[in-house]
Amino acid sequence: MKANNSILRLRSAAFCCALLLLAFVAKDARAETGADAWLRYAPLDKNAAQKYADFPVSVVMFGDSPVLDSAKGELIRGVSRMLGRTLRGEKTLPRENAIILGTFSAIQPASANLLARIDLPTDGFLLARERVRGCECLVVTAKTERGVLYGVFALLSKIARGESLSNLRETQQPSASIRWVDQWDNLDGRIERGYAGQSIFFENGNVRADLTRAGEYARLLASIGINGCAINNVNANPRVLEDDFLPQLARVADAFRPWGVRLSISVDLSSPKVIGGLDTFDPADPRVAEWWKKKFDELYTLIPDFAGVVVKADSEGRLGPATYGRTPADAANVIARALAPYSGIVFYRAFVYNHHLDWTNQKNDRARAAYDIFHPLDGKFDDNVIVQIKHGPIDFQVREPVSPLFSALEKRMKQSNCKSHRNIPASSGICVFFRRCGSKFSISICTQASIPRP
């Protein structure tokens, strides 16, 4: 009996140890959810941290804005977590090694010689170790505040990888000025083809009351250089343009703005009729053009940095210009002209087809539909219209052969000696291809591009 009691006590002890082990494992699992992605800023080991023994102890920010505040806050947070040091914020250059943040124009008085030797486009940035007023400083600077933010993320990425900063002098610039990501969130909170929970933007037909996660998402987008986000499903609910919904969109824009991410939405081409009270949405009707103009005037009053819209029409049951015998160029341009005074952009999807096509009819060529519809319209879109295509001609066909429209674009570009850029990574699963002839340009969107590791 005593032996049995001893065995029971041993089993009980083992059971308690197992519970404690499971508790610790569960705690660790909860701590590392993946939500932070590369921004978790894990502490460096002692050997890696030793490289930063002379790292500055203070940060000086030239300028004052939400984006610059984000850059400074991110730098302090990242250094604290990775190196275990708390940077001291200063308003003027101290007599010690420091990190200097600010745009070219703001820090020019402090380091004129440094800035005289560089020339960067919008959102490009410079990381440099420079002697400023007798002190060794790390300088993060750019033409724009958003470029400064990108520079801070790049600096933190170097620290996370344990790279040396002793001879740092590096410039980076985005290959594309328009770097958007499209969400497929529905207003009821569901996400089309979404597998990770409910929308962080919408619930019950409205914008969520708590947009904390939307701000965290904008931070993540900014960390990889994304500067725009269309937050709703391309199969758009016209409600997003109703008068009472626009102030709700402004709240999302407010959550994005500190991270340099501009709000975009998908719109339904039939909105002038469905919610606008007109008897038509014909893009050639002057009343429709006026409706779009007034709607965007109202929207930009609430969101001055609104980026633009995405349009899906005449595809998979969506109403479009074909209803009135008009072309995609007619539809895109009527919206583009309403956005043009504000430098807004229209992404018009070329993925247009009748999803009820009889596949046994050999004359029905869904894969060629985009080419047949859009190739004759080359040059007829306004300058602020971007034709958006998928990499492959069939839905989710992300390998060769590529879309015939994409191939035709490359061929025509070579024939006309137009300026171009190659396919370049833009965001997860997205790449772009530029073509510019004079004032006309187009950008193609494709899938399965990789992101350089931060």
Secondary structure as GFF3:
##gff-version 3
##sequence-region A 1 454
A	DSSP	alpha_helix	2	31	.	.	.	ID=ss1
A	DSSP	three_ten_helix	37	40	.	.	.	ID=ss2
A	DSSP	alpha_helix	46	49	.	.	.	ID=ss3
A	DSSP	three_ten_helix	50	52	.	.	.	ID=ss4
A	DSSP	beta_strand	58	62	.	.	.	ID=ss5
A	DSSP	alpha_helix	66	83	.	.	.	ID=ss6
A	DSSP	beta_strand	88	90	.	.	.	ID=ss7
A	DSSP	beta_strand	98	103	.	.	.	ID=ss8
A	DSSP	alpha_helix	104	107	.	.	.	ID=ss9
A	DSSP	alpha_helix	112	115	.	.	.	ID=ss10
A	DSSP	beta_strand	125	132	.	.	.	ID=ss11
A	DSSP	beta_strand	135	142	.	.	.	ID=ss12
A	DSSP	alpha_helix	145	160	.	.	.	ID=ss13
A	DSSP	beta_strand	169	172	.	.	.	ID=ss14
A	DSSP	beta_strand	180	185	.	.	.	ID=ss15
A	DSSP	beta_strand	202	203	.	.	.	ID=ss16
A	DSSP	beta_strand	206	207	.	.	.	ID=ss17
A	DSSP	alpha_helix	212	223	.	.	.	ID=ss18
A	DSSP	beta_strand	228	232	.	.	.	ID=ss19
A	DSSP	three_ten_helix	238	241	.	.	.	ID=ss20
A	DSSP	alpha_helix	246	256	.	.	.	ID=ss21
A	DSSP	three_ten_helix	257	259	.	.	.	ID=ss22
A	DSSP	beta_strand	262	267	.	.	.	ID=ss23
A	DSSP	alpha_helix	271	274	.	.	.	ID=ss24
A	DSSP	alpha_helix	286	302	.	.	.	ID=ss25
A	DSSP	beta_strand	308	311	.	.	.	ID=ss26
A	DSSP	three_ten_helix	321	324	.	.	.	ID=ss27
A	DSSP	alpha_helix	328	339	.	.	.	ID=ss28
A	DSSP	three_ten_helix	340	342	.	.	.	ID=ss29
A	DSSP	beta_strand	345	349	.	.	.	ID=ss30
A	DSSP	three_ten_helix	366	368	.	.	.	ID=ss31
A	DSSP	alpha_helix	369	374	.	.	.	ID=ss32
A	DSSP	three_ten_helix	375	377	.	.	.	ID=ss33
A	DSSP	beta_strand	385	388	.	.	.	ID=ss34
A	DSSP	alpha_helix	404	416	.	.	.	ID=ss35
A	DSSP	beta_strand	419	427	.	.	.	ID=ss36
A	DSSP	beta_strand	430	437	.	.	.	ID=ss37
A	DSSP	beta_strand	440	446	.	.	.	ID=ss38
###
